[in-house]
Amino acid sequence: MMVAGIGSRKGVTAGDVRAAIETALEAHGLTMTALSALATGEIKRDEPAIFLAARDLDLPVLVISDAALQSVSSGTVSRSDASQAQAGTPSVSEASALAAAGKGANLLGPRIVLGPVTCAIAISGDAP
């Protein structure tokens, strides 16, 4: 399973979200068809752009609880003071990707930041 974790400022557009996903995938030599889902933290549950982008991409959005984000936070490689203060994790995008991809998941690299959106790609521990 490959998951794109999404973090963002408030009021982003679906185009902003999609551009960040595309940029992150491109950085790893991947295409959109590699993704199984998008994931984000509970703090972004009411951010419509994430859900609109997912609908456009025909992907589910997994909303990750604060507790689940915190449980994988030691596996994040980026640090945002704002993310830590607001969501309790150093990186919403990295932690949500890791939590959604499941036990043994790994980040393909640090999150990418594209304007107001961050995106991190994680792959499940049982993936080939």
FILUM-200249 format. One record per residue (C-alpha): residue number from 1; residue in one letter; x, y, z. Coordinates in steps of 0.2 Angstrom, whole numbers. Example, Ala and Ser with C-alpha at 12.3 -4.5 7.8 and 13.67 -1.06 7.14 Angstrom:
BEGIN
   num   residu       X       Y       Z
     1        a      62     -22      39
     2        s      68      -5      36
This chain:
BEGIN
   num   residu       X       Y       Z
     1        m       0       0       0
     2        m       7      17      -5
     3        v      -1      32       4
     4        a       1      51       1
     5        g       0      60      18
     6        i      -6      78      16
     7        g      -4      93      27
     8        s      -9     111      23
     9        r     -13     128      28
    10        k     -32     133      29
    11        g     -41     137      14
    12        v     -30     128       1
    13        t     -37     123     -16
    14        a     -39     106     -23
    15        g     -27     111     -36
    16        d     -14     115     -23
    17        v     -16      98     -15
    18        r     -15      89     -31
    19        a       0      99     -37
    20        a       9      94     -20
    21        i       5      76     -23
    22        e      11      76     -41
    23        t      27      84     -35
    24        a      30      72     -21
    25        l      27      57     -33
    26        e      38      64     -46
    27        a      52      66     -34
    28        h      52      48     -31
    29        g      49      43     -49
    30        l      31      37     -46
    31        t      15      41     -55
    32        m      -2      44     -47
    33        t      -8      26     -51
    34        a       5      20     -38
    35        l      -6      28     -24
    36        s     -19      18     -14
    37        a     -25      32      -3
    38        l     -23      50       4
    39        a     -21      52      22
    40        t     -22      67      34
    41        g     -24      71      52
    42        e     -40      74      62
    43        i     -35      93      62
    44        k     -38      93      43
    45        r     -55      84      43
    46        d     -64     100      38
    47        e     -52     105      24
    48        p     -63     102       9
    49        a     -48     104      -4
    50        i     -41      87       2
    51        f     -57      78       0
    52        l     -60      86     -17
    53        a     -43      82     -23
    54        a     -46      64     -17
    55        r     -62      63     -27
    56        d     -54      70     -42
    57        l     -41      56     -41
    58        d     -53      43     -36
    59        l     -44      39     -20
    60        p     -50      37      -2
    61        v     -45      49      11
    62        l     -40      41      28
    63        v     -42      53      43
    64        i     -29      48      56
    65        s     -33      51      74
    66        d     -22      62      85
    67        a     -16      47      95
    68        a     -12      37      79
    69        l      -2      52      73
    70        q       8      54      89
    71        s      11      35      90
    72        v      21      36      73
    73        s      29      53      76
    74        s      46      46      80
    75        g      47      40      62
    76        t      45      57      54
    77        v      60      66      47
    78        s      54      84      46
    79        r      49      95      59
    80        s      37     110      60
    81        d      34     119      76
    82        a      17     124      70
    83        s      12     106      66
    84        q      19     101      83
    85        a       9     114      92
    86        q      -7     112      83
    87        a      -8      93      79
    88        g       5      86      92
    89        t      16      79      78
    90        p      32      86      70
    91        s      24      83      53
    92        v       5      80      49
    93        s       9      74      31
    94        e      23      62      36
    95        a      14      55      52
    96        s      -2      53      43
    97        a       6      44      28
    98        l      15      32      40
    99        a       0      28      51
   100        a     -11      25      36
   101        a       2      14      28
   102        g       2       3      43
   103        k      14      -7      54
   104        g      32      -7      47
   105        a      28       7      35
   106        n      42      18      29
   107        l      43      36      21
   108        l      51      36       4
   109        g      59      53       9
   110        p      55      69      19
   111        r      39      78      15
   112        i      39      90       1
   113        v      32     108       3
   114        l      24     116     -11
   115        g      17     133      -6
   116        p       3     130       7
   117        v       3     111       6
   118        t      15      97      12
   119        c      15      79       5
   120        a      24      64      11
   121        i      24      47       3
   122        a      24      31      13
   123        i      24      13       8
   124        s      18      -1      19
   125        g      30     -13      27
   126        d      23     -28      18
   127        a      24     -20       0
   128        p      37     -27     -12
